[in-house]
Amino acid sequence: MRPLSTVSALAWLGGFQALPVNAIQTISTVGSKFFHEDGTQYFLKGIAYQLIPDDPLVDTAQCKRDFALMAELGTNAIRVYHVDPKANHDGCMEALAAAGIYLFVDLDTFDTSINQDKPQWTHSQFERYKAVLDEFQKYNNTAGVFVGNEVINTKEGSAAAPYVLAAAHDIKSYRNEKGYRNIPVGYSAADIAELRPMLQNYLACRPDSADRLDFFSLNAYEWCGPSSYETSGYKRLQSQASDYPIPIFFSETGCNAARPRTFEDQAAIFGPEMANTWSGSMIYEWIQEANDYGLIKYGPPSGASPDKMLVQDGFPRQGEPIPVDPDFHNLKAQWARLRPTGVALSDYIKSTSSIKPASCPTSTPGGWAVDSHQPLPTLQRATSDVAAAGPNPGSGSGPDSGSRPEQLSARVTSVAPSDYHSSRAVNGASAGTRGFDRLAGGSLFLCMLIGALALWL
Ligand SMILES: *[C@@H]1O[C@H](CO)[C@@H](O)[C@H](O)[C@H]1NC(C)=O
């Protein structure tokens, strides 16, 4: 009897301690920005992470080694392009959360992505996208999903845009129907000069927020080596995004044409010229492989022999991450000194009513080839109206929802939408007290347990 009760007491204690350790605030979009639950703005300092083609989020030991070093680098987001929705991701997602890192994950896989040359959006694609969302919506540190990566990769490809937007519409509709958290749904675009800013605007211009992305992101390698805001092209990117109604960020950046990489573009992105418009950037990429963009390479984990390591295409894809220098430390130094605070949600919310959808691009011969007013090739009817009426407001993340600030704030605070300001304050205070209570309660409980054990013995 004695051993049993001691064991169960310890198990209880173990469970109690495990609870708050990996708590991480969810991320929501409001207007053109990302916010934490406490109303502070979220800027991505991200890294592309795809060690192996199928799914890098299944090897917990590897995740722990990588995410510990990423935290040291100052990372707060990773992007993963391919995952297996049937695998178990608990270990890696917990390791990510413990390091304070959010996940942006692509919903498509190699055989389900939308194809520019033969664009379509089918039920079988949708089923696979749903499966990835079903799996990753469980985790509070899933900060966003992509419906595509560089689907359109030539200037002739704009006819695929309605399929990308249809996928976004359907996955948002599915998210709302399932009552999932409003995980932001976005697209990661190739940087095609001839389609700028038409593609960007097309994806955020329709009157109903159900027919717009929740965020847009760009893979841009315009800034190489010594350059500047003016000469790199970033000034033009900024001018084309300054009134953009939804969050926008670099989903890939980090040109490697000039060595070593100094990441000076980060100072522009997180500085006064751009930080009011852009929500940060993701550096391509973590692992060193043939394309030579790696921030780390792998050595054998301590105690293991090199021949046990997973190697593909001549590059180890597992083991102890070793910084590729000086690049790694250059990036670390940049991020350490760039700490934009942005705007508090309580201040920002007042201005969201003036945010308007982007203006829809007009089609031109030989250029942008889509009529913005044609119906989308969706598979699902929008459920945003239904969801917006319920306790889990639907796709209210877009521009015209600025006229309903109560719903926006409700999404972030998860409290009754009736009184934004008081609920914000109450929620903020209670979050603080909750942390304190846990601490105090934990020590109190520990004291009682030790006392009880001492008495007993
Ligand atoms: C996830 O977030 C919700 C809402 O903030 C919170 O109630 C829940 O405890 C969190 N889950 C974990 C595992 O931290």
Ligand as a Chemical Component Dictionary entry (heavy atoms), coordinates in Angstrom:
data_LIG
# 
_chem_comp.id                   LIG 
_chem_comp.type                 NON-POLYMER 
_chem_comp.pdbx_formal_charge   0 
_chem_comp.three_letter_code    LIG 
# 
loop_
_chem_comp_atom.comp_id 
_chem_comp_atom.atom_id 
_chem_comp_atom.alt_atom_id 
_chem_comp_atom.type_symbol 
_chem_comp_atom.charge 
_chem_comp_atom.model_Cartn_x 
_chem_comp_atom.model_Cartn_y 
_chem_comp_atom.model_Cartn_z 
_chem_comp_atom.pdbx_ordinal 
LIG C1 C1 C 0 -3.684 26.245 -25.528 1  
LIG O1 O1 O 0 -4.265 27.528 -25.458 2  
LIG C2 C2 C 0 -5.495 27.573 -24.784 3  
LIG C3 C3 C 0 -6.051 28.981 -24.906 4  
LIG O2 O2 O 0 -5.108 29.931 -24.546 5  
LIG C4 C4 C 0 -5.278 27.126 -23.335 6  
LIG O3 O3 O 0 -6.500 27.128 -22.658 7  
LIG C5 C5 C 0 -4.664 25.737 -23.327 8  
LIG O4 O4 O 0 -4.369 25.353 -21.997 9  
LIG C6 C6 C 0 -3.399 25.704 -24.146 10 
LIG N1 N1 N 0 -2.881 24.371 -24.227 11 
LIG C7 C7 C 0 -1.644 24.065 -23.882 12 
LIG C8 C8 C 0 -1.262 22.630 -24.035 13 
LIG O5 O5 O 0 -0.846 24.877 -23.491 14 
# 
loop_
_chem_comp_bond.comp_id 
_chem_comp_bond.atom_id_1 
_chem_comp_bond.atom_id_2 
_chem_comp_bond.value_order 
_chem_comp_bond.pdbx_ordinal 
LIG C1 O1 SING 1  
LIG C1 C6 SING 2  
LIG O1 C2 SING 3  
LIG C2 C3 SING 4  
LIG C2 C4 SING 5  
LIG C3 O2 SING 6  
LIG C4 O3 SING 7  
LIG C4 C5 SING 8  
LIG C5 O4 SING 9  
LIG C5 C6 SING 10 
LIG C6 N1 SING 11 
LIG N1 C7 SING 12 
LIG C7 C8 SING 13 
LIG C7 O5 DOUB 14 
# 
